[in-house]
Amino acid sequence: MQRYVSQLLTDLETATRNAPASSTYRFRHPFDNDDERDAPAYQLRYTHLNELFGLPSGIFPPSERLTKEQLTALLTAIENLWRAWTVSWDCPPRLTARRRYTVMVEILEQDSIPYNYESGAMINFCSRRSEKSCPFGESGQCWCDELDACVQHDMDTWEDGLEFQDVAPRTSSPLEELREWLDTDKPELSPWEIDEQADQWGELMDDEESLTWLFFYDQHRNQDPEEATEEQPSPEDYEDFDWHSEEDEFGDLPF
């Protein structure tokens, strides 16, 4: 078996060297979008990868007959071959090397792949999921079930959040309650008579934003509660004031 594996590795290396060189000129259709893989249909060719690489079918031995070293060498050679021909793939991260070798050989010999000589091809190992058949069986190696579980969990969390927003009543913050109290015409209790040890007042005193508003921006600041309802002077109260009275004589200015 080792002699056969060595010859197979030589054939894979030859196919890798025969990969088309990347062209500096890339044809772009004037009506294509920016995704290079969405090429016009006349640029695509459906083919089996082994035919594209110039390899006959049935040359890869089953994974059960390979040792760990032989399987690793063949898997590395297949991956290098795909990269040389600009064939990228997407597979579950926890897939074992032996299972990945089996799936890549099946895709290489059995699946018809849309290949573009400029942009290559993209292979998704879970592409058969829409057909209700997973290439990894029911062994738990595939990530499809985990993705479904994550999506369902996010949906449940989002729906629970919507229900909570619809049902839960909105509670006022201590700062909002203080503002409402200050804006009342006849407050029942002065804020300075509130017991500072009370939970609500203590929560307000711990809030830096509330203290800043209370001592710097409150329009009732430095007012006695009895005078808070008195009418404040307006610009009209100073219409009769003589701003240029001759009695106001300050003498000559020193400059």
Backbone bond lengths (Angstrom), bond angles and torsions (degrees), N, CA, C in turn:
res aa  C-N    CA-C-N  psi(-1)  N-CA   C-N-CA  omega(-1)  CA-C   N-CA-C  phi
1 M - - - 1.468 - - 1.538 111.13 -
2 Q 1.322 116.32 -34.10 1.460 118.35 -178.63 1.527 111.35 -65.44
3 R 1.328 116.64 -37.45 1.468 119.39 178.37 1.525 110.71 -64.66
4 Y 1.338 116.69 -40.04 1.470 120.05 178.84 1.527 110.52 -66.91
5 V 1.309 117.01 -41.76 1.467 120.62 179.54 1.525 110.36 -63.00
6 S 1.321 117.34 -39.10 1.468 120.05 178.68 1.528 111.25 -63.44
7 Q 1.355 116.57 -41.90 1.467 119.64 177.53 1.526 111.10 -65.62
8 L 1.338 116.88 -38.46 1.467 120.53 178.69 1.528 110.59 -65.30
9 L 1.308 117.68 -38.97 1.463 120.58 177.25 1.522 111.11 -63.57
10 T 1.340 116.23 -36.05 1.468 119.70 177.05 1.525 111.04 -65.58
11 D 1.349 117.18 -41.35 1.464 120.59 178.08 1.530 111.09 -64.52
12 L 1.309 117.24 -39.67 1.467 120.30 178.73 1.527 110.89 -66.38
13 E 1.316 116.92 -37.73 1.464 119.82 177.51 1.522 111.28 -66.22
14 T 1.345 116.84 -37.76 1.469 120.14 177.17 1.522 110.75 -64.72
15 A 1.343 117.54 -43.41 1.464 121.07 178.18 1.524 111.01 -63.65
16 T 1.306 116.78 -32.78 1.466 120.12 177.84 1.523 111.22 -67.42
17 R 1.321 116.69 -40.77 1.469 119.92 178.68 1.524 111.75 -68.89
18 N 1.338 117.64 -25.66 1.467 121.08 -179.53 1.526 113.03 -83.08
19 A 1.306 117.66 3.97 1.465 120.31 179.32 1.519 109.86 -63.84
20 P 1.340 117.97 141.04 1.468 120.49 -179.41 1.520 110.75 -64.79
21 A 1.305 115.10 138.61 1.463 120.03 178.38 1.519 109.68 -71.54
22 S 1.303 115.96 144.31 1.459 120.03 178.97 1.519 109.52 -67.64
23 S 1.316 115.40 130.37 1.458 120.84 -177.40 1.520 110.42 -85.22
24 T 1.329 115.46 142.73 1.463 119.36 175.56 1.520 111.38 -73.13
25 Y 1.338 116.64 -22.39 1.463 120.91 177.69 1.517 108.18 -100.11
26 R 1.312 116.14 124.11 1.451 121.06 -179.70 1.518 108.12 -118.81
27 F 1.336 115.80 117.69 1.455 120.65 -179.81 1.517 109.58 -69.66
28 R 1.307 115.28 132.74 1.458 120.63 177.77 1.518 108.54 -130.08
29 H 1.303 114.76 126.62 1.452 120.62 177.81 1.526 108.77 -71.89
30 P 1.327 118.96 138.95 1.477 119.50 -175.22 1.513 113.97 -66.08
31 F 1.350 117.86 -17.69 1.457 119.79 -177.89 1.521 111.76 -107.67
32 D 1.324 118.20 10.81 1.455 121.05 178.41 1.521 109.09 -81.27
33 N 1.343 115.01 157.65 1.456 118.98 173.75 1.521 108.85 -86.65
34 D 1.329 116.47 -171.26 1.455 120.43 -173.79 1.522 113.39 -76.46
35 D 1.327 118.01 -14.52 1.454 119.72 -179.93 1.516 109.64 -77.22
36 E 1.330 117.05 115.85 1.452 120.43 -175.52 1.520 112.08 -68.18
37 R 1.329 117.85 -22.32 1.453 119.43 -178.17 1.526 111.76 -79.62
38 D 1.310 118.38 -16.79 1.460 121.18 176.11 1.517 108.91 -86.14
39 A 1.301 116.45 62.09 1.460 121.43 -177.46 1.517 109.71 -82.45
40 P 1.343 118.73 159.05 1.465 121.04 176.35 1.518 111.11 -59.48
41 A 1.332 115.49 157.49 1.462 120.48 -174.40 1.519 111.70 -62.40
42 Y 1.350 117.38 -32.05 1.459 118.66 -177.03 1.523 112.25 -72.55
43 Q 1.339 118.32 -8.65 1.457 120.61 176.55 1.526 112.18 -95.86
44 L 1.329 117.98 -6.51 1.452 122.22 -178.64 1.516 110.22 -97.15
45 R 1.312 113.99 149.37 1.457 120.74 177.60 1.523 107.83 -137.47
46 Y 1.327 116.60 119.54 1.455 120.77 177.61 1.529 108.26 -83.87
47 T 1.307 116.05 122.58 1.457 120.55 -175.60 1.514 109.71 -154.27
48 H 1.319 115.54 160.84 1.458 121.01 171.06 1.531 108.32 -83.48
49 L 1.303 115.79 139.14 1.461 119.15 -175.01 1.522 112.31 -63.54
50 N 1.330 118.15 -35.24 1.464 118.29 179.92 1.527 111.16 -65.47
51 E 1.350 117.52 -34.61 1.463 120.19 175.16 1.524 110.58 -69.76
52 L 1.317 116.78 -38.21 1.460 120.09 178.45 1.525 110.84 -63.67
53 F 1.320 116.43 -38.53 1.463 120.66 -178.76 1.527 112.98 -83.36
54 G 1.326 117.48 -7.66 1.462 120.09 -177.63 1.514 113.83 77.94
55 L 1.335 116.69 32.23 1.460 121.79 -179.58 1.525 109.52 -113.80
56 P 1.320 119.40 136.75 1.465 121.19 177.53 1.524 110.97 -73.28
57 S 1.316 116.41 162.49 1.465 121.37 179.23 1.523 110.27 -79.67
58 G 1.324 114.99 153.45 1.459 120.85 174.95 1.504 115.37 75.20
59 I 1.311 118.82 18.28 1.469 119.78 -178.66 1.529 112.24 -90.65
60 F 1.330 117.70 -12.44 1.461 120.07 -178.05 1.523 109.58 -91.45
61 P 1.311 118.14 124.94 1.468 120.90 179.69 1.522 111.02 -71.71
62 P 1.339 117.82 155.23 1.468 120.10 176.21 1.527 111.09 -61.16
63 S 1.317 114.31 150.25 1.472 118.48 -177.59 1.523 112.13 -65.14
64 E 1.351 117.18 -25.60 1.461 119.49 -178.92 1.524 112.50 -67.17
65 R 1.315 117.76 -23.74 1.465 121.26 -177.05 1.529 112.64 -93.33
66 L 1.312 116.69 1.95 1.465 120.83 -177.90 1.522 110.35 -105.05
67 T 1.315 114.53 143.00 1.458 118.88 171.63 1.528 109.64 -76.53
68 K 1.308 116.07 171.53 1.461 119.79 -179.11 1.522 111.09 -62.71
69 E 1.333 117.21 -40.40 1.461 120.42 -179.57 1.525 111.07 -68.64
70 Q 1.339 117.26 -41.79 1.465 120.58 179.48 1.528 111.15 -64.94
71 L 1.327 116.54 -42.73 1.465 119.70 -179.73 1.526 110.71 -65.30
72 T 1.325 117.47 -40.80 1.466 120.29 179.20 1.518 111.18 -62.91
73 A 1.344 116.98 -41.04 1.465 120.27 -179.91 1.524 111.15 -66.10
74 L 1.342 117.88 -42.47 1.465 120.66 179.60 1.528 111.18 -67.96
75 L 1.319 116.87 -40.94 1.464 119.91 179.88 1.524 110.75 -64.08
76 T 1.311 117.50 -40.86 1.466 120.71 177.46 1.524 111.07 -64.17
77 A 1.341 117.34 -40.38 1.466 120.85 179.28 1.525 111.21 -66.19
78 I 1.340 117.77 -39.03 1.470 120.70 178.38 1.526 110.31 -65.46
79 E 1.318 117.55 -43.41 1.465 120.47 179.69 1.527 111.25 -64.07
80 N 1.324 117.44 -40.56 1.471 119.91 176.53 1.523 111.17 -64.44
81 L 1.338 117.00 -36.38 1.463 120.84 177.91 1.521 110.87 -64.26
82 W 1.316 117.11 -44.74 1.464 120.66 179.45 1.525 110.57 -63.41
83 R 1.306 117.65 -42.52 1.465 120.01 -179.52 1.526 110.89 -64.57
84 A 1.336 116.96 -38.51 1.467 119.55 -179.73 1.521 111.59 -63.53
85 W 1.337 117.06 -32.12 1.466 121.47 179.10 1.534 111.80 -95.08
86 T 1.321 117.22 15.54 1.477 123.63 178.25 1.519 111.37 56.80
87 V 1.316 115.62 44.97 1.463 121.75 174.75 1.525 107.02 -108.81
88 S 1.312 116.36 111.91 1.464 121.38 178.58 1.518 109.44 -101.77
89 W 1.314 116.81 159.96 1.460 120.71 -176.61 1.518 109.43 -145.81
90 D 1.320 113.51 160.12 1.458 122.00 -179.50 1.518 107.49 -132.15
91 C 1.320 116.42 119.39 1.460 120.41 -177.25 1.521 109.10 -136.83
92 P 1.333 117.84 159.38 1.467 120.55 177.67 1.520 111.16 -58.40
93 P 1.324 118.52 140.68 1.469 120.90 -174.68 1.518 113.82 -69.18
94 R 1.338 118.04 -28.12 1.461 120.47 -176.74 1.524 112.65 -95.57
95 L 1.313 117.73 14.14 1.461 120.64 179.06 1.528 109.39 -71.02
96 T 1.314 116.60 131.21 1.459 120.64 -178.36 1.522 110.42 -68.71
97 A 1.331 116.35 157.88 1.466 121.16 -179.07 1.524 111.30 -63.24
98 R 1.320 117.88 -38.31 1.468 120.58 -179.83 1.521 111.10 -66.24
99 R 1.334 117.21 -40.32 1.473 119.62 178.94 1.522 110.67 -72.05
100 R 1.326 117.69 -37.10 1.461 120.83 178.87 1.528 110.76 -65.43
101 Y 1.316 117.45 -37.76 1.467 120.91 176.79 1.526 110.29 -61.93
102 T 1.334 117.01 -44.32 1.467 120.45 -179.21 1.519 111.41 -62.81
103 V 1.341 117.19 -44.40 1.462 120.62 -178.16 1.525 110.65 -67.64
104 M 1.325 118.49 -40.53 1.465 120.87 -179.41 1.527 111.13 -66.60
105 V 1.330 117.66 -36.41 1.468 120.02 176.87 1.525 110.43 -67.28
106 E 1.344 117.10 -40.49 1.468 120.09 178.04 1.525 110.85 -62.55
107 I 1.316 117.15 -44.48 1.468 120.14 179.15 1.523 110.39 -65.55
108 L 1.309 117.25 -39.35 1.457 121.82 -177.16 1.525 111.78 -64.99
109 E 1.340 117.81 -35.24 1.460 120.94 -174.13 1.519 113.86 -101.88
110 Q 1.343 119.39 -24.43 1.461 121.01 -169.68 1.524 113.71 -111.68
111 D 1.316 118.65 -35.22 1.463 120.92 -173.12 1.522 111.03 -85.72
112 S 1.341 114.45 142.67 1.459 121.26 173.84 1.527 108.00 -92.71
113 I 1.314 116.39 117.10 1.462 122.62 -170.98 1.525 110.00 -107.62
114 P 1.343 118.91 132.53 1.478 120.43 172.34 1.525 109.82 -73.41
115 Y 1.313 115.96 112.97 1.468 121.04 -174.67 1.516 109.76 -116.98
116 N 1.325 115.47 135.92 1.453 122.99 176.34 1.521 108.16 -116.66
117 Y 1.323 117.38 128.65 1.460 120.34 -173.71 1.526 112.34 -70.76
118 E 1.324 117.77 -12.47 1.459 120.05 177.42 1.522 112.26 -97.34
119 S 1.327 116.18 -44.85 1.465 119.82 -176.04 1.514 113.22 -104.79
120 G 1.337 119.10 -7.44 1.449 120.85 177.77 1.513 112.49 81.86
121 A 1.329 116.39 -141.06 1.465 121.92 -177.50 1.520 109.03 -149.68
122 M 1.327 114.04 157.25 1.461 121.68 177.08 1.513 107.97 -124.21
123 I 1.327 117.30 126.30 1.457 122.54 -177.06 1.518 108.53 -117.77
124 N 1.317 115.16 126.55 1.458 122.02 176.68 1.520 108.17 -106.60
125 F 1.315 116.60 120.08 1.455 120.08 -177.67 1.527 112.11 -64.33
126 C 1.323 117.73 -20.38 1.469 121.30 179.69 1.524 111.38 -100.46
127 S 1.318 118.45 22.38 1.465 120.73 -176.53 1.521 112.50 -66.21
128 R 1.317 118.47 -22.18 1.462 121.08 -179.40 1.522 112.53 -86.56
129 R 1.310 116.58 5.43 1.459 118.52 -177.83 1.519 111.50 -64.36
130 S 1.337 116.87 -35.31 1.463 120.05 178.82 1.520 111.79 -63.81
131 E 1.324 117.53 -22.29 1.460 122.11 178.25 1.522 111.99 -90.49
132 K 1.331 116.74 12.01 1.464 122.71 179.28 1.528 112.12 62.57
133 S 1.320 117.88 27.98 1.462 120.67 176.05 1.517 108.36 -134.73
134 C 1.317 115.71 123.12 1.461 121.40 -179.57 1.522 108.90 -99.41
135 P 1.316 119.15 129.75 1.467 120.45 -179.34 1.518 113.37 -68.29
136 F 1.314 117.56 -10.03 1.455 120.27 -178.33 1.522 112.50 -102.82
137 G 1.328 117.68 4.31 1.450 120.66 177.68 1.512 112.27 71.42
138 E 1.313 115.33 -158.31 1.459 121.91 -178.47 1.526 111.19 -106.62
139 S 1.324 117.27 26.97 1.465 120.72 -176.14 1.520 113.38 -81.01
140 G 1.332 117.81 -2.20 1.460 120.71 -179.53 1.512 113.69 82.51
141 Q 1.338 118.65 10.32 1.456 121.43 -179.31 1.522 111.83 -80.78
142 C 1.320 117.55 -21.21 1.461 120.49 -174.15 1.521 110.28 -86.21
143 W 1.300 116.08 153.85 1.461 120.96 -178.34 1.525 112.30 -96.91
144 C 1.325 118.53 2.63 1.466 120.21 -177.15 1.523 111.23 -60.97
145 D 1.338 117.22 -44.25 1.459 119.95 -179.37 1.524 110.92 -64.38
146 E 1.330 117.20 -37.02 1.459 119.82 178.50 1.527 111.26 -66.28
147 L 1.332 116.62 -39.48 1.464 119.64 177.87 1.518 110.67 -64.28
148 D 1.335 117.02 -42.96 1.463 120.20 178.46 1.524 110.76 -62.06
149 A 1.331 116.75 -40.45 1.458 119.92 179.98 1.529 111.03 -65.83
150 C 1.327 117.54 -40.03 1.470 120.75 178.85 1.526 111.37 -65.14
151 V 1.327 116.43 -42.79 1.464 120.23 179.39 1.521 110.44 -64.09
152 Q 1.332 117.25 -43.16 1.459 120.50 179.83 1.523 111.03 -64.80
153 H 1.333 117.31 -38.62 1.465 120.67 178.04 1.522 110.99 -63.72
154 D 1.331 117.50 -43.02 1.466 120.56 178.83 1.521 111.27 -64.26
155 M 1.329 117.22 -39.42 1.461 120.45 178.60 1.525 110.96 -65.10
156 D 1.332 117.29 -42.35 1.468 120.16 179.18 1.524 110.84 -63.93
157 T 1.333 117.05 -41.57 1.464 120.33 178.93 1.522 111.33 -64.00
158 W 1.330 116.71 -40.70 1.465 120.60 179.61 1.523 110.94 -65.93
159 E 1.330 117.66 -42.11 1.460 120.55 179.61 1.526 111.14 -66.94
160 D 1.340 117.31 -38.94 1.464 119.55 177.29 1.525 110.85 -63.54
161 G 1.337 116.89 -36.87 1.458 119.84 177.65 1.516 112.68 -64.88
162 L 1.339 117.02 -38.91 1.463 120.24 177.57 1.519 111.08 -65.04
163 E 1.328 117.29 -43.00 1.459 120.00 179.25 1.525 111.06 -63.67
164 F 1.334 117.61 -38.10 1.460 120.57 179.39 1.524 111.02 -66.05
165 Q 1.329 117.87 -39.41 1.458 120.89 179.26 1.521 111.50 -66.43
166 D 1.337 117.10 -33.55 1.461 120.24 -179.21 1.520 112.37 -76.65
167 V 1.344 118.13 -29.99 1.459 120.98 -172.57 1.522 111.81 -99.01
168 A 1.302 118.00 -42.97 1.457 121.34 -172.96 1.529 110.77 -67.46
169 P 1.352 118.35 126.23 1.472 119.97 177.74 1.522 110.86 -72.39
170 R 1.306 114.96 150.98 1.454 120.31 -179.93 1.516 109.37 -84.28
171 T 1.314 117.51 131.17 1.456 123.12 179.07 1.523 109.34 -106.33
172 S 1.332 114.97 142.46 1.462 120.57 -179.68 1.520 109.95 -78.64
173 S 1.310 115.60 144.65 1.456 120.88 176.61 1.527 109.41 -77.93
174 P 1.329 118.56 161.18 1.472 119.97 177.41 1.519 112.99 -57.05
175 L 1.318 118.27 -35.95 1.458 120.96 178.95 1.520 111.00 -65.98
176 E 1.339 117.38 -41.51 1.465 120.24 178.60 1.523 110.99 -65.64
177 E 1.323 117.95 -38.60 1.461 120.18 178.39 1.525 111.10 -65.76
178 L 1.338 117.28 -38.24 1.462 119.84 178.01 1.519 111.11 -66.23
179 R 1.322 117.79 -40.39 1.463 120.41 178.35 1.524 110.61 -63.17
180 E 1.323 117.39 -41.58 1.462 120.04 178.36 1.524 110.70 -63.12
181 W 1.345 116.15 -39.48 1.459 118.84 179.22 1.521 111.20 -65.83
182 L 1.324 118.87 -41.12 1.459 121.64 -179.04 1.519 112.05 -67.63
183 D 1.323 117.61 -28.26 1.454 120.97 -177.69 1.522 113.05 -85.44
184 T 1.326 118.71 -4.78 1.466 120.12 178.53 1.521 109.82 -72.99
185 D 1.349 116.44 149.88 1.470 121.15 -178.07 1.520 111.99 -70.85
186 K 1.340 116.43 -40.25 1.459 120.30 -177.45 1.528 108.90 -128.12
187 P 1.298 117.21 83.27 1.463 118.56 179.97 1.515 111.35 -63.92
188 E 1.314 116.09 139.81 1.456 121.12 -178.43 1.521 112.00 -80.38
189 L 1.306 117.97 -27.52 1.452 120.61 -175.18 1.512 109.52 -144.72
190 S 1.307 116.06 132.31 1.456 119.99 178.48 1.525 109.49 -69.55
191 P 1.322 117.35 141.80 1.471 118.34 179.88 1.517 113.04 -63.94
192 W 1.357 116.94 -21.40 1.464 118.85 -179.46 1.521 110.88 -81.83
193 E 1.341 117.86 -9.79 1.456 121.08 176.34 1.525 112.13 -94.69
194 I 1.314 116.51 -0.36 1.461 119.64 179.71 1.523 109.26 -75.01
195 D 1.289 115.87 137.63 1.459 120.81 179.19 1.521 109.65 -65.60
196 E 1.327 116.61 118.72 1.459 120.11 -177.45 1.518 112.19 -68.49
197 Q 1.314 117.10 -14.36 1.455 119.55 178.48 1.521 112.18 -85.86
198 A 1.330 117.33 -6.97 1.467 119.66 179.06 1.518 109.42 -65.61
199 D 1.311 116.00 150.46 1.468 120.37 -176.22 1.515 111.73 -62.72
200 Q 1.337 116.99 -44.13 1.452 119.48 -176.63 1.525 111.19 -66.66
201 W 1.318 117.01 -42.84 1.464 119.61 179.34 1.525 110.62 -68.27
202 G 1.319 116.65 -38.12 1.455 119.18 177.01 1.511 112.50 -63.10
203 E 1.340 116.36 -37.28 1.461 119.57 177.11 1.517 110.80 -65.37
204 L 1.334 116.89 -37.95 1.456 120.72 178.33 1.523 111.25 -67.19
205 M 1.339 117.14 -41.35 1.456 120.53 -178.51 1.525 111.80 -68.30
206 D 1.322 116.86 -24.41 1.468 120.31 178.62 1.510 112.57 -81.04
207 D 1.328 117.22 -12.44 1.465 121.18 -177.63 1.526 108.49 -89.25
208 E 1.319 118.00 112.16 1.469 121.86 -178.15 1.523 111.31 -63.35
209 E 1.335 117.25 -37.48 1.465 120.08 179.83 1.523 110.60 -64.57
210 S 1.333 117.47 -39.28 1.456 120.43 179.87 1.519 111.11 -65.87
211 L 1.324 116.77 -42.29 1.459 119.15 179.69 1.518 111.68 -64.93
212 T 1.319 116.74 -39.23 1.468 120.03 178.69 1.516 110.75 -61.85
213 W 1.322 116.76 -45.52 1.462 119.77 179.31 1.516 111.15 -65.40
214 L 1.340 117.00 -38.84 1.456 120.81 -175.07 1.524 112.04 -66.17
215 F 1.330 117.50 -41.50 1.459 120.47 -172.38 1.519 113.87 -96.72
216 F 1.326 118.56 -10.94 1.459 119.26 -176.25 1.525 113.49 -124.05
217 Y 1.323 118.96 -26.29 1.457 120.51 -172.95 1.529 113.59 -120.47
218 D 1.301 119.19 -7.14 1.460 120.35 -178.30 1.523 109.35 -72.62
219 Q 1.335 116.04 129.60 1.465 119.89 -179.25 1.528 111.82 -71.93
220 H 1.340 118.19 -15.79 1.460 121.44 178.62 1.519 111.92 -93.46
221 R 1.322 117.98 9.25 1.458 120.83 -177.09 1.530 110.47 -63.44
222 N 1.350 116.47 140.05 1.475 124.41 177.05 1.522 112.71 62.44
223 Q 1.332 117.96 24.76 1.458 121.04 176.97 1.521 109.36 -109.95
224 D 1.315 115.35 142.05 1.451 120.47 174.06 1.521 108.71 -74.46
225 P 1.319 119.05 141.66 1.470 119.33 -179.19 1.514 113.64 -56.83
226 E 1.379 117.88 -32.99 1.456 119.11 179.95 1.517 111.86 -71.49
227 E 1.335 117.55 -26.60 1.454 120.84 -178.64 1.522 112.43 -94.45
228 A 1.307 118.08 -1.43 1.462 120.63 -175.25 1.507 111.96 -67.61
229 T 1.354 116.80 -26.45 1.459 119.26 -177.72 1.519 112.61 -92.33
230 E 1.362 118.74 -4.28 1.453 120.09 179.95 1.523 110.52 -67.07
231 E 1.323 114.94 147.89 1.459 120.40 -178.72 1.523 109.92 -71.57
232 Q 1.294 116.63 131.44 1.454 122.18 -179.77 1.534 109.87 -82.23
233 P 1.362 118.07 147.76 1.476 120.26 179.69 1.516 111.15 -63.83
234 S 1.328 115.18 147.62 1.457 122.06 -179.96 1.524 109.09 -119.25
235 P 1.316 119.34 164.67 1.481 121.44 179.57 1.517 113.09 -58.38
236 E 1.350 118.74 -27.77 1.466 120.20 -178.77 1.523 112.14 -67.29
237 D 1.331 117.83 -22.11 1.460 119.94 -178.73 1.526 112.33 -69.22
238 Y 1.316 118.65 -14.26 1.454 121.94 -176.41 1.524 112.14 -110.49
239 E 1.345 118.35 18.91 1.461 120.22 -178.40 1.534 111.62 -69.76
240 D 1.372 118.94 -33.34 1.467 122.35 -177.83 1.526 112.64 -87.22
241 F 1.263 118.41 2.62 1.465 120.73 -177.17 1.531 109.79 -79.38
242 D 1.364 115.06 131.06 1.456 120.74 -179.25 1.525 108.77 -87.85
243 W 1.306 113.71 105.94 1.460 118.55 -176.69 1.536 111.77 -78.36
244 H 1.362 119.66 -11.49 1.466 122.43 -177.48 1.532 109.86 -125.26
245 S 1.296 117.80 50.94 1.458 121.90 -179.50 1.527 109.94 -71.52
246 E 1.380 114.89 138.75 1.462 119.26 179.87 1.522 111.53 -73.76
247 E 1.342 116.63 -18.58 1.453 119.22 179.95 1.522 111.88 -70.13
248 D 1.311 115.15 -20.94 1.472 118.80 179.65 1.521 108.53 -86.36
249 E 1.302 115.23 92.49 1.453 120.40 -178.75 1.525 108.37 -117.48
250 F 1.289 114.55 115.24 1.464 119.02 -176.87 1.522 112.10 -102.59
251 G 1.353 116.45 2.99 1.449 118.43 -179.05 1.512 111.26 81.30
252 D 1.336 112.80 -176.54 1.461 118.09 -179.40 1.522 110.59 -72.57
253 L 1.278 113.01 142.31 1.463 118.12 177.28 1.517 109.60 -75.05
254 P 1.299 119.53 145.42 1.481 121.87 -176.91 1.507 113.20 -77.26
255 F 1.293 119.65 10.39 1.467 120.20 179.52 1.511 110.14 -144.49
